[in-house]
Amino acid sequence: MEVLNPVGGDTYRLPVGYRFDPTDEILAGYYLRKRIMAHPLPNDLIQDYDVHQTEPWELPGGGKCMNWQRFFFYDVRSRVLGNPEKRDAGKGQWEMVEKDEEVGFSDEQVIAKKSVLVFWKAKGSSLAKTKWVMHEFRLALKSNPSKMSALAVCRIFERKNSKRAKKARVCEGVKSDRSNIEEAKDVTATVIDFTVECSTETGPPPPPPPGTP
């Protein structure tokens, strides 16, 4: 099955019946880590994109081939200037409802911080709450959890009513793959060296030297 890459404009091939539905551990512990360390990622399924450019339903990607979800890397510093808990996007606003929940790994040095945001759309002179949700993940060293990476990965989706969501999940037939979770955790933490650039955020470290595993 060929799927159009909505950001790059090219296509990539996926196995029949493929659904891209990574767990929190895999999304942060595998994909975000590799992106920070400048390691190649399979199929470019997660793109670099400023998620605050427009309303969530106008973002590229999504649809049935992507399990009704959209995944992006973006630099938090590009948009979070004043209040990081309320962020303008298009004609609406993302509002944080849960902040910095820890996602643990077997690795003793690195953790992920997960925040949950809900989108409010413009309605006349006020804002109306929608069912669009963002899960935002950033990495931090356990020794200094307040210094999080500036690069984030996010999962954006529209909540469905419980009956429809349950039916969709059954139809997808997605099961947790323990080997994938272990692969997500099996990354050398010592390669990640967050360099502090400001009081609360850090930039991605340089790529590892040639020959580094």
C-alpha positions in Angstrom: 0.0 0.0 0.0 1.4 3.4 -1.0 0.7 6.3 1.3 1.2 10.0 0.4 3.6 11.9 2.7 1.5 15.1 3.2 4.4 17.2 4.2 7.1 16.0 1.9 4.8 15.3 -1.1 6.4 11.9 -1.8 5.0 8.5 -1.1 6.1 5.5 1.0 5.1 1.9 1.0 3.4 0.2 4.0 2.4 -3.4 4.5 -1.2 -4.3 3.9 -3.3 -3.6 7.1 -0.6 -1.4 8.6 -1.6 1.0 11.3 0.8 3.4 12.9 -0.3 3.6 16.5 2.9 3.8 18.7 2.6 3.7 22.5 3.8 6.6 24.6 7.0 4.7 25.4 7.7 4.0 21.7 6.8 7.5 20.5 9.1 9.2 23.0 11.7 6.5 23.9 12.3 5.4 20.3 11.2 8.1 17.7 11.9 11.2 19.7 15.3 9.9 20.9 16.4 9.0 17.4 15.3 12.4 16.1 17.3 14.2 18.8 20.3 12.1 18.1 20.0 12.7 14.3 19.5 9.0 13.7 17.5 7.9 10.6 13.8 7.0 11.2 11.7 4.5 9.2 9.6 5.8 6.4 9.5 9.4 7.7 6.2 8.6 9.3 6.7 11.5 11.7 7.4 14.9 10.1 9.0 18.1 11.2 6.0 20.6 11.3 5.0 23.6 13.4 1.8 22.3 14.9 0.8 25.9 15.9 0.5 27.1 12.3 -3.2 26.3 12.0 -6.1 24.5 13.6 -5.6 20.8 14.3 -8.1 19.7 11.6 -6.1 21.6 9.0 -2.8 19.9 9.8 -1.4 17.5 7.2 -1.7 13.8 7.6 -4.4 11.9 9.5 -7.1 9.8 7.9 -7.7 6.1 8.2 -4.2 5.1 6.9 -2.7 6.9 10.0 -5.3 5.5 12.5 -7.1 8.9 12.6 -4.0 10.4 14.3 -1.3 12.8 13.3 2.3 12.8 14.6 4.9 15.6 14.3 8.2 16.8 15.6 8.5 20.5 16.4 10.6 23.0 18.3 8.7 24.1 21.4 10.7 27.4 21.5 9.2 28.5 18.1 5.8 29.1 19.7 6.0 29.0 23.5 6.9 32.6 24.3 4.6 33.8 27.1 2.3 31.4 28.8 3.3 27.8 27.7 -0.1 26.5 29.0 -2.1 28.6 26.5 -0.8 28.6 22.9 -2.3 30.3 19.9 -2.8 28.1 16.9 -4.6 29.4 13.8 -7.7 31.2 15.0 -7.9 29.2 18.2 -5.9 28.1 21.1 -4.3 25.0 22.7 -4.9 24.9 26.5 -2.9 22.6 28.7 -5.0 20.3 31.0 -2.2 18.0 32.2 1.4 19.0 32.6 4.7 17.0 32.7 3.4 13.6 33.6 6.4 11.3 33.7 6.7 8.4 31.2 9.3 6.0 32.6 11.8 3.8 30.8 14.0 1.0 32.0 16.9 3.4 31.3 17.9 5.0 34.6 19.1 8.2 33.1 16.3 9.5 30.8 12.6 10.2 31.2 9.9 11.6 29.0 7.5 14.4 30.2 4.0 14.2 28.8 1.6 17.1 28.6 -2.0 17.0 27.4 -3.6 20.0 25.7 -7.1 20.6 24.4 -8.0 22.9 21.5 -10.4 25.8 21.8 -11.7 27.2 18.5 -12.8 30.8 17.8 -16.5 31.3 18.1 -17.5 34.9 17.6 -15.7 36.9 20.1 -15.1 33.9 22.5 -13.6 30.4 22.4 -15.4 27.1 22.3 -13.9 23.8 23.5 -13.4 21.1 20.9 -12.7 17.4 21.0 -9.2 17.8 19.6 -6.4 16.7 21.9 -2.6 16.9 21.8 -0.2 14.6 23.6 3.2 16.4 23.8 6.3 14.5 24.8 9.8 16.0 25.6 12.9 14.2 27.0 14.8 15.1 30.1 17.6 13.7 32.2 16.5 12.2 35.5 19.3 14.1 37.2 17.8 17.4 36.0 14.2 16.9 35.0 13.4 20.6 34.8 15.8 21.0 31.8 13.7 19.4 29.0 14.7 19.1 25.4 13.4 21.9 23.1 12.4 19.3 20.5 9.0 17.7 21.1 7.0 14.9 19.5 3.2 15.1 19.6 0.2 13.0 18.9 -2.9 14.9 17.7 -6.3 13.4 17.4 -10.0 14.1 17.7 -11.8 12.3 20.5 -14.8 10.1 19.4 -17.7 9.0 21.5 -16.8 5.9 23.5 -18.9 3.4 21.4 -17.4 4.6 18.1 -13.9 4.6 19.5 -14.3 1.1 20.9 -15.6 -0.2 17.6 -12.7 1.5 15.7 -10.1 -0.1 18.0 -11.6 -3.6 17.6 -11.6 -3.1 13.8 -8.0 -2.1 13.8 -7.0 -5.3 15.6 -4.0 -3.5 17.1 -2.2 -5.4 19.9 0.7 -4.3 22.1 4.0 -5.7 20.8 6.3 -6.2 23.8 9.3 -6.6 21.5 8.7 -3.1 20.1 8.5 -1.6 23.5 11.8 -3.2 24.5 13.3 -1.9 21.3 12.1 1.6 22.2 13.8 1.4 25.5 17.0 -0.2 24.2 18.8 3.1 23.3 22.1 4.1 24.8 21.2 7.0 27.1 24.8 8.3 27.5 24.7 9.5 23.9 22.1 12.1 24.9 23.8 15.1 26.4 21.3 18.0 26.9 23.1 21.3 26.6 21.4 24.0 28.5 20.6 27.1 26.4 18.2 28.9 28.7 16.6 28.6 32.1 14.0 26.0 31.1 14.7 24.6 27.7 17.6 22.9 25.9 18.5 22.3 22.3 19.2 19.0 20.6 22.7 17.7 21.1 25.1 17.3 18.1 25.1 14.0 16.2 27.3 11.3 17.7 30.8 10.9 16.2 31.3 8.3 13.4 31.4 4.7 14.6 29.2 5.4 17.7 26.6 2.6 18.1 
